[in-house]
Amino acid sequence: MERKSITNTARTLLVVWNIGLFSLVWLFYYNNYTFDTHRVLGGIFSCLIYGIVYLFLCRLYKSFRIASMQVGETVFSQLLCFGMADLMLYVECCLIYNKPVNLLPGMAACVLQLLGTIALVIASKRYMASHLKPQDTIVIYGRDIKKQEIGEFTERLLGKYAHLFHISKKISEKDITFGIEDAICNTRTVLLYEVSHLTRKRVMHYAITHKKNVYFTPTIEDITLQGCTEKHLLDTPLLKYNYVYETPTDYTGKRMFDIVLSLGMLVVTSPIMLVTALAIKLEDGGTVFFKQKRCTKSGEIFEIIKFRSMVVDAEKYGVTPCVKNDDRITKVGNFIRKTRLDELPQLINILKGDMSFVGPRPERIEHVEKYTRELPEFAYRMRVKGGLTGYAQIYGKYNTSAYDKLRLDLTYIENQSFFLDLKMIMLTLKIMFVPESTEGFAKEKSKKMQEETEEQEVFAEEVQTERIWR
């Protein structure tokens, strides 16, 4: 409760500071250019619009989660919110005045908003660190999970949220010889990682009864339930599964949205694409574009187009996933990867109908075969057309595991709608500036993936040869 009180206070101060500062600059400067009559009413209305836009963006980008987000992420999210709101009202002023208005007062307000936000967020974080302790947490993991895997998971968790969690114990469910209740009675938070249904049921019952915080990893079935609706046909509750991704009207609307937006973005980004193409060509004289076969809806294969970010013969020794500090990445390639400029040519794929703007990221043929063999449910991702961005790109990273990518993508598939697509596109603006989302695989993991892919190719050739001889 104390943590919520601190974050609520910080949120109130941020709202007052950012909206109040804009209102002062607008009412004393820009409002004079915008309204010739009803100036007071017009100014109040403009400030109200600004507040609505700012609060909407804050909710979209989760910009008030001061306790659970790092300082840099919170500040950047806030910058996006008040920055876009400032820009929108400035454009409104210029359009009504019918010519450009001095930008300096607005820029000064934006700088002061940023400085005030930094000060408030840092002060809030420091106050929390000095007055609140991380919650004592016990991690219970599945009997088939190795200690190395749970170690990597907790390391990643504490890497971002050490101020929230203090992991006192890590216990495998197969090692719980006594009652589960005894193991968690003296802890505040319980985190269940890939445990069995029985263990989860027992822990959830105890945790809810004793008002403990409980987190758990969902199963594929849990996520699929999101695509169901309640049916009261009898006095027995029923759930009916809805194939939301097969609705014809929704697909037509989605396709029209893809065509209009891809055409618009191709026009707007054409100068950037031209400069990028020249930079790639001038660096090593190689090809500008990189094409690769990918799988999309119903297993259909198409060639994805990207700006080349690696040396020309990057895969001369076979399929090798990108690793951290990969020496195959060129200097230009390193920049366009971090800024996502290498993805721009895929606007052509979207316009052609190979892809959509939002959807599961289309995987390489080799990886689809490998993942589907290990995890048959991976094929569920191909119930919809592949996308330029999606849940796995926004909430995951390049090196997120196949199973976690599947769970993220299924969350989108079971909840997809036009408004969700708009939300995903707006959230993509934020992750474009988050370096860790392009983080490559560790070298050991990349090598293992390469070996497994080569083994799969050899196996496929043997099967094909056997069929020919038969």
Buried (B, 14 or more C-beta within 10 A) or exposed (E): EEBEEBBEBBBEBBBEBBBEBBBBBBBEBBBBBBBEEEEEEBBBEBBEBBBEBBBEBBEBBBBBBBBBBBBEBBBBBBBBBBBBBBEBBBEBBBEBBEEEBEEEBBEEBBEBBBEBBBEBBEEBBEEBEEEBEBBBBBBBBBEEBEEEBBEEBBEEBBEBBEBBBBBBEBBBBEEBEEEBBEBBEEBBBBBBBBBBEEBBEBBBEBBEEEEBBBBBBEBBEBBBEEBEEEEEEEEEEEEEEEEBBEBEEBBEBBBEBBEEBBEEBBEEBEEEBEEBBEBBBEBBEBEBEBEBEBBBBEEEEBEBBBBBBBBEEBEEEEBBBBBEEBEBBBEBBBBBBBBBBBBBBBBBBBBEEBBBBBBBBBBBBBBBBBBBEEBEBBBBBBBBBBBBBBBBBBBBBBBBEBBBBBBBBBBBBBEBEEEEBBBBBBBBEBBBEBEEBBBBBEEEBBBEBBEBBBEBBEEEEEEEEEEEEE
